[in-house]
């Protein structure tokens, strides 16, 4: 097939996919925000319990969701090949895999949650809230994992707005259910912070129900007959998802757990330093929604073009997405640096915390650019279904560069906690450079322009 889009049109195509994905990501982020905020309004112990529960759940969820999101690049390539029956088979078996993974998580939770919370040495009331928050959240594990498979299918079709609409409809439901179950309104029990877990689980069921309804009733989703008769479990298809998904999931898990590890290492510093680090990290995490959304769009468009045999277009999209993410990271980073005191003041009224948060935000500028490069380069590689080398690169960068460099700088120089920011930035920069190098390599040696120019 011949090249049909100019660079301007390609940029527009990425933006068309990107903006709804970004709003979707922010909508999912807001659920955690509502849980935390409303639990804090109820009681400080409930806030602590929810925070601990979220810190246990997030690495598990992000890692396992990474496996299921492999449906997106696989389906995108099949759609590019116009192989609809294979798309249907991948999605159906992705749903089977989501149920199996959810079962494993629930069983592991039953066996390990109490021992894990006990090892952490948490105070009684906080322990109870964390346990019941995660227990409530577990009711939503099945729909959440199934939704991630169906969302990947919808994204692979290049249709991102409908998921955005569903998530926007879910926000008020989550907010209302949080209010009812945390504070015990309208005759419901007063569950405190634990109510946030149940509220979020209910919201996940609503999201899944709406997504299934869309796939059953609307074109082009209904064409694929995802919920029609089945051949039964096809282990080869599950194996195909796991082959791509396990490295994706492990990369996401190691990145998330690395940040959790830094938080633990920072506990030796004073309260002001810990509060300032968490505030700065929260700001950076919020801004990270932009490059992660670009990366999700990038995986789809690159996968589709590779499947269609348009390797020149796939290459153009790859680098366009990387440059776009880095440019936006630079702009948002500069804005944060210029207004760092005002931004820091949103998180604390204590002058010492505001001053240190502002200091950390200067280093966050370079952190953001490095992170934007590595996450989008990794996403482009996923579009090519090249994930194993990327996994090794990220594992080395996160655990053999980020943490050791940060630890040495923080504990054996005068930099203090700032050393961790420099360590994180150095590791992410190395990951970005080597992932970009890997991308250049496969584009040159495995996906040349031959098939594109032959058409």
N, C-alpha and C positions, 0 to 999 in steps of 0.2 A: 504494500500500500504506500502511496506517495505521501510526502509531508503535506499537511493541510493547514497548519497553524503557524502564524508568525510568532515572534518572541512576545509581542504585546498580547496576542491572543492566548498564548500559553500562560502568561502572568495572570490574565483575567480568569483563565480556567482554574488555576490554583486558588485564586481568591474566592471564586464561586464555591469551591469545596471547603476552603479554609474557614470562612466566617461562620457558617453554621456549626462546624466542628468545634471552633473556639467557644461559641456560646454554649454548646453542649457540655464541653469540659468545665466551663465556669459554673454551669448549672449543677453538675455533679459535685464540684468543689463546694458549692454553697450549702449542700446538705450537711457536710462535715462542719461547716461554719455555723449553721443553725443549731446543730447538736451541741457544739461547744459553747456558743453564746448563751443559749437558753438554759443549759445546765449550769453555767456560771451564774446566771440570774437566780437560779433556784438555791444553790449552795456551793461553797468552794470545794467541799469534799466531793460533790457530784461532778464538778468541773475536772478535778484531778482524776477521778475514776474514768470519766469519758476519755480524757487525754491519754491515759495509760492504755485503755482498751483500744483506742484508735492507733496508738503506736505499735501495738501487737498485730492488729488486723491489717494495717496498710501494707507492710512488706509482703504479707501472705497474699492479699488480694491483688496487688500490682504484679507480683511474680506469676501467679496462676492465671490472671487475666491476660498476661503477655503470651501465654501458651495459646489461649483461645483466639486471640487477635490475629494469630497466624492464618486464620480463615480468610482474612482480608487480602493479603498478597496472592494467596493460592487462587482464590475465587476471581480476583482481578485478572490474573493471567488466563484463566479458563474463559472468562468473558471476552477478553481480547482475542482469544482463539475461536470465539463463537461456539464454544462447547458447553451448551446449556445443561445437558444431562450430568456432566461432571460437576458443574457448579452446584446443582441440586444435591448430588451425592456428598460433596464436601460439606455443605451446610448441615444436612441431616446427620451426618456422622460427627460433625462438630457439636451438635446438640447432645448426642449420646455422650461424647467426651465431657461436655460441661456437667452432665448429671453424675458421671463417674467421679470427676474431680470434686464436685460439691459433696458427694458422699464421703470421700476421703477426708475432706476438710472437717466435716461434721464429726466423724468418728475420731479424728485426731484431736478435735476440740474437747470431746467428751473425756478422752483419756489424758490429755496433757494440760488443759487450761488451769485446773486447780494447782497441780504441781508447779507450773510456770509462775503463776501469781504468788505462790508461797515462796519460791526461790527469790523473787523480787523484793520480799520483805516489806510488803505494803501494809499500811495501817488498816485496821479492821473495816471501818466504814468505806474507805476508798477501795479496798479489796472487793467488798460486796458490790459496789456500784460497777466496777470494771467487769466483774464476773457476769452480772445481770445485763449490762450493756451489750456484751458480746453474745450472751445467750439470746437476747432479743434480736440482735443483728443476724444471728445464724438462721433465723426463719426466712431471711431474704437471700440466702446464699444461692439456692437453686435458681430463682428468677434472675438474679444479678448475672450469674455466669451464662445462663441461656441468652439473656439480653445481649451480652458481649458478642456472642456468636452471631446473632441476628443483626446486630449493629454492624459487624464486620461485613456481612453479606450486603447490607444496604449501602454501605460505603463503597464496596467493590463495584457496585453499579453506578457509582458517581452521584448518588442521591443522598445528600447530607442534610437537607433542610427538614425532612420529615422527622428525623431523629431529634433535631433541635426543637421542633414544635412539641414533640412528646415530652422532652425534658422540661421545657418551659411550663407545660401543663402540670408537670409533677411537682414543681417547686412550691406552689401554694398548698398542695396536698401535704407535702412534707412539713411545711411550716405549721399548718393547722394541727396535724397529728402530733408534732412535737409539743405544741402548746397544750393539747388535750391530755396527752399521756405523761408529760413531765410534771405538769401542775395539777392533774386530776380534775379536769373540767367536764361538765355535762354528764356527770355520773360515772365517769371512768376512774379507775384507781389512780392515785397519785404515786407515780413510779420514780420521780426524780430523774437523775441523769440516765438511768436505765431505760426510761421511756423513750429517749432518743434512739436507742437501738431498735426498739419495736416500731417506732414511727418510720425509721428509714427502711426497715424490712417491708412494711406495708407499702411504702412508696415504690420499692423495687417490684413488688407484685403488680402494681398499677402500670408501671413502665413496661413490663413484659406483656401484660394483657393488651395494651395499646399497640405495641409493636407487632404482636401476632395478628391483631385485627387489621392493621395496615397491610401486612404481607398477604393475608387471605383475600382482602377486598380490593386492593388498588394495583393498577399496572405501574411499572412492569414487574413488580414483585410476585404477583399471583401467577404469572406465566411459568415460574419455576416450580410451582406445586411442592413447596417445601414440606407441607403438612399432609400431602396426599399419601397413597400407599407406599410402602417401603419394601426394599429387598432384604431388610434386616441389617444387622450391624456389619459393616464392611471394614474389617480390621486394617486392610491396606490403606483405606482413606484416613482412618484414625492415625495410622503410622505416618502418613504423609503430613498430617497436621502436627504431630509430635516432633517430626524431624525438623520442621521449621520453627515450631512453637517453643520447644524446650530451650534452645539457645536464646530465643527472644525473652522468654519468661525469666530465665536465670540472669540475663543481663539487667533486666528491670529490677529483679530482686536484689542483686548485688549492689546496684546503685542506691536503692532505697535503704537497704540495711547499712550501707556505708555512712549515710547521713545520720542514721540512728546511732551508729557507733561513735561518730563525732560528738553527738549530743551527750552520750554517756561519758566520753573522755573529758568533756568540758565540765563535768560535775565537780571536778577538783578546784575550779575557779569560784570566785565569789558570786553571790546572787545577782549583782549588777551585770556581770559579764555574761552569765547564763541568760538572763532576761534580754540583754541587748542582742546576743547571738540569735536567740529564738525569734525576736522581732525582725531582725534583718533577714533571716532565713524565710520567715513567713512572707515577707515582701517579694523576695526572689522567687519563691515557690508560686506565688500568684502570677508573676510575670512569665514564669516558665510555661504557663498555659498556652502562650503564643507559639513558641517553637515546637512544643509537643503537638499542637494542632496542625502546624505546617507539616510536621513529620508524618502524621496520619494521612493527610491529603497526598503527600509525596509518595508514600508506599502504594497508594491506589493508582495514581496516574502512571508511575513508573512501571508497576506490575501490568497494567493494562497495555501500555505501549510495547513492553517486552512480549507479552502474549500475542499482540497483533503483528509482531515482527518489525516494528518501527524502532529500531535500536538507536538511530540518530535522535529521534524525538525523546526517547527514554533518557538519553544522556543530557539533552538540553534541559528537560524537566528536573533532573537530579541536581544539576549545578544551580539552576534558577532557584530551586527551593532552598538550597544551602545558603546562597548569597542573600536571599530575601530574609531568612531567619537571622542571619548575622547582622544585617543592616537594621532590622527592627530591634534586635537586642542592643545594638549600639545606640539607637535613638532613645529607647526606653531607659537604658542605663544612664545616659547623659542627663535625662530628665530627673531621674532619681538622685543623681549626684548633685545637680543644681538645687534641688528642693529637698535634700536629705534631712535637714532639720525639721522641716514641716511634716515630712512623711514619718519620721521617727516619733514626732509628737503625737501621732495618731495612736501609737501603741503604749505610750507611757507619759506620765506627767512629771516623772522624777528627772531632774536635770542630768544626773550622772548616767542614767540609762539612755536618755535621748542623745547625749554627747557620744557615748560609745557606739550606739546603733548607727549614728551618722558616720562615724569613723569606719565601721564595717561596710557600710553601703558604698564607700569609695572603691573598695576592693571587689564589691559585688558586680561592678561594671565589667571588669575583665572576666569574672566568673561567668556572667551571663553570655558573653560573646563566645567563650570557649564551649559552654554547655550547648548553645544554639548550633554550633558547628558539629559537635559530636552526635547530637540527637538526630539531626537531619541527614547527616552522612550515613548513620546507621539505618535510618528509615529508607533511604534510597537503596541501600544494599538489600533490605528486606524485599523491596519491589523486584529485585533480581533473584530473590530466594537464596541469597548468599548470606548465611547467618553464622556459620561455625567459626570462621576466622574473626568475625566481628565480636563474637562472644569472648574469645580469647583476648582480643585487644582490650575490651572493656574490663574484663576480669583483672588483667595486669594493671591497667590504668587506675582502676578504683582502689584495689587492695594492695598493690605493690608500689604505687606512686602517691595517690591522694592521701591515704592514711599515714604511711611512714613519713613522708615529707612533712605533712602537717604536724604530726606528733613531734618530730625532731625540732621543727621551727618553733612550735609552741612551748616546748619544755626545755630546750637547750639553747635558746637564744633569748634576746630581750623582747622579741615580738609578742610573746604571750599568745592569747587566743587568736590574734590576727594571723598567726602562723597557720592555723587550720584553714583560713580562707585562701591563703597562698598555696597551701598543699592541694586543696580541692581544685583551685584554678589550674595549677600545674598538671594535675592528673587528667582533668577534662580536656585541656589543650593537647596533651599527648594523644589522648583518645581521638580527638577530632582530626589531628594531623594523620595518624595512622589509618583511621577509618576512611578518610578522604583518599589516602594513598591506595588502600584496598579497592575503593570505588574506581579510581583511575585504572587500576590493574585489570579488573574484570571487564570494564568497558572496552579496553584495548585488546585484551587477549581472549575473552570469552564471548563478548557481545560486540563485535565489530560492526561497522556500517554495512557489511556485505549484503545482508538480507534486506536492509532498507533501500540501498541503491539498486538492488536487483529488481525491485518492484516498479 
